[in-house]
Amino acid sequence: MARAAINITGTGEKFDFVSLGGTEVTCYRQGVGVYCVTGTLGMVPFPPLDQGWGYGLHPSDNPAEVDIAFDDGLLTVTVTKEGKPYDLKVMITLHILVPDRPPQAELPAPEIDPVAAAQTQIAHLRAEADYAIAPLQDAVDIDEGTETELATLKAWKKYRVALNRVPEQEGYPLAIDWPAAP
């Protein structure tokens, strides 16, 4: 068995559900102040209220009284106020037990298209090269590039040409000799 928490609104709708186990929990409003929950194994047993398990009313619904019964797979929550059936104005949070999740089969690793993976890597490395080349090319274009900038620009451009030639390598796309960035 695993723990779960469900928030039920005054109309009987499931507002939120958090589970460490099964997820097939439903709820509905049977009548004024009567809420039914299916798919549980009952409430988390008391104690420990100090650990937040049991139930909790939204502050707008306090000081309503709550009675909870579990019989034949049906969890029934009855809410009264001053002895009369009372529809929740906001919600109640129930801490319930649910079946453990079945063991998950290990999924096979997704098949990766080697051509697509290589092209993605080339595009990524090409974008890095373009980013490095742009300011160097600007400096050269306006005749303000230093000899170091010119040499660096040529190195990046050679690298970019080598990237463009990766698909021509023998063994591509399974065996790639990636060029080294400057």
Phi, psi and omega in degrees: 000147179232158179272152176211161175230136179229137175255128181241129179277172180297340178272357179091006180277148175282114181275322183200150180214126179233127186223144171263002182220230183300160183234007182270061181248129178233163178213160177201160177266119182276327181186186181303119177073010181239119183239134183244140181231130178244160178089010179253170172251021181104189181276155170296129187293151174275156337296180026239096174304327181295346177260010175086009181260147184130249174211162178213132177268147172296143182307330179293339182261357177281143009257063176288157177258144183234132174238133183236132178229146178230120182211127175052044176081002180248122177263119182247126180247120180247126182245129177230159175218124184055038175081001182245148177306140187222121174280131179301138176281325181238278182192168172235143175254125178250134174258111190240167173258141177227161178298150175298151175290142175293150179302138180272132176290142178291129180280141177292151178298139181296143178283130181253128177288115184298327179293314179297319179296318180294316180296323177295316180295319177299314180299320179296312180293325178296319179297321177296319179295315179302319180296321179286326184287321189308306182290329177293317179296322177301314181298318180292317182300328181259019177058036176240008180285135176279169178297325178294317179295320179296317179294319179294319178300314180297321179296316179295320180293322176297320178297317181295321177297318179298322177297319180294338182265359179305316180297345179276351183293145174292134181093354178297136008260003185279328180232109184239132173262095185289134176291152180272135177289148180296000000 
